[in-house]
């Protein structure tokens, strides 16, 4: 059996976001499977980088995906109507950009992308700050 290709998605726990993000990563990165690391509003958690226990939990789970599944990419997703991060798209985009910087400091040496899941559950890429 050929080895499967993985991506990692740090995504909200909101079930409405799971399939759109999985399908987008499968299509754009030609992966077979997506490891899901879920929290309510993970882009906000990683942007603030103050809840050490939550950040370390996300980092530890991301490391398993990156190292043991040889993930090809790490995505951080935010979405409209988020209970864990009830901010608007513009604010959440800034959170996602800051979250990408936090994850970059973990030195997994993988491509990092930000994603936004809009009100129609369609995925759009978030461009890095700056």
FENJOBEL-V25647 format. One record per residue. N is the residue number from 1. NEAR is the number of other C-alpha atoms within 10 Angstrom. D_LAST is the distance of its C-alpha to the last C-alpha in Angstrom with 1 decimal. Layout:
n->[N | N]
near->[NEAR | NEAR]
d_last->[D_LAST | D_LAST]
This chain:
n->[1 | 2 | 3 | 4 | 5 | 6 | 7 | 8 | 9 | 10 | 11 | 12 | 13 | 14 | 15 | 16 | 17 | 18 | 19 | 20 | 21 | 22 | 23 | 24 | 25 | 26 | 27 | 28 | 29 | 30 | 31 | 32 | 33 | 34 | 35 | 36 | 37 | 38 | 39 | 40 | 41 | 42 | 43 | 44 | 45 | 46 | 47 | 48 | 49 | 50 | 51 | 52 | 53 | 54 | 55 | 56 | 57 | 58 | 59 | 60 | 61 | 62 | 63 | 64 | 65 | 66 | 67 | 68 | 69 | 70 | 71 | 72 | 73 | 74 | 75 | 76 | 77 | 78 | 79 | 80 | 81 | 82 | 83 | 84 | 85 | 86 | 87 | 88 | 89 | 90 | 91 | 92 | 93 | 94 | 95 | 96 | 97 | 98 | 99 | 100 | 101 | 102 | 103 | 104 | 105 | 106 | 107 | 108 | 109 | 110 | 111 | 112 | 113 | 114 | 115 | 116 | 117 | 118 | 119 | 120 | 121 | 122 | 123 | 124 | 125 | 126 | 127 | 128 | 129 | 130]
near->[3 | 4 | 7 | 11 | 16 | 24 | 24 | 27 | 26 | 26 | 25 | 25 | 18 | 16 | 10 | 12 | 22 | 19 | 11 | 15 | 26 | 21 | 17 | 16 | 24 | 17 | 11 | 8 | 14 | 14 | 18 | 15 | 17 | 24 | 19 | 20 | 19 | 18 | 17 | 16 | 24 | 26 | 31 | 22 | 21 | 27 | 20 | 14 | 16 | 10 | 10 | 11 | 10 | 15 | 18 | 13 | 13 | 19 | 18 | 12 | 16 | 23 | 18 | 14 | 23 | 21 | 10 | 10 | 18 | 16 | 25 | 19 | 21 | 27 | 22 | 27 | 30 | 30 | 28 | 18 | 15 | 17 | 13 | 17 | 20 | 14 | 18 | 12 | 16 | 9 | 13 | 24 | 25 | 18 | 26 | 30 | 23 | 21 | 22 | 22 | 16 | 18 | 20 | 15 | 9 | 11 | 9 | 16 | 12 | 13 | 11 | 17 | 18 | 24 | 26 | 22 | 22 | 15 | 10 | 7 | 16 | 14 | 21 | 14 | 15 | 19 | 13 | 15 | 11 | 4]
d_last->[43.1 | 39.9 | 37.1 | 34.7 | 31.0 | 28.7 | 25.3 | 24.2 | 23.0 | 22.0 | 23.1 | 24.7 | 28.5 | 29.1 | 31.2 | 30.1 | 26.7 | 28.3 | 29.7 | 26.9 | 24.4 | 27.2 | 28.1 | 24.5 | 24.0 | 27.5 | 27.0 | 23.6 | 24.3 | 28.1 | 28.9 | 32.2 | 31.2 | 28.3 | 28.6 | 27.8 | 26.6 | 27.0 | 26.6 | 26.4 | 22.8 | 21.4 | 17.7 | 18.7 | 20.9 | 18.3 | 15.6 | 18.3 | 19.7 | 22.9 | 25.5 | 26.4 | 29.0 | 26.8 | 23.9 | 26.5 | 28.2 | 25.1 | 24.4 | 28.1 | 28.3 | 25.2 | 26.8 | 30.0 | 28.3 | 26.3 | 29.3 | 32.3 | 31.2 | 29.0 | 26.3 | 24.2 | 21.0 | 19.8 | 18.5 | 17.6 | 18.8 | 19.0 | 21.4 | 23.0 | 26.1 | 25.2 | 27.8 | 25.9 | 22.7 | 24.0 | 20.8 | 19.8 | 17.3 | 14.5 | 15.1 | 15.6 | 12.4 | 10.7 | 13.5 | 13.0 | 9.4 | 11.0 | 14.0 | 12.5 | 11.8 | 15.3 | 16.8 | 15.2 | 17.2 | 20.3 | 20.3 | 21.8 | 20.4 | 19.8 | 17.2 | 15.2 | 14.4 | 13.9 | 16.5 | 17.7 | 21.5 | 22.4 | 25.7 | 27.5 | 26.5 | 24.5 | 21.5 | 18.1 | 15.2 | 12.0 | 8.9 | 6.5 | 3.7 | 0.0]
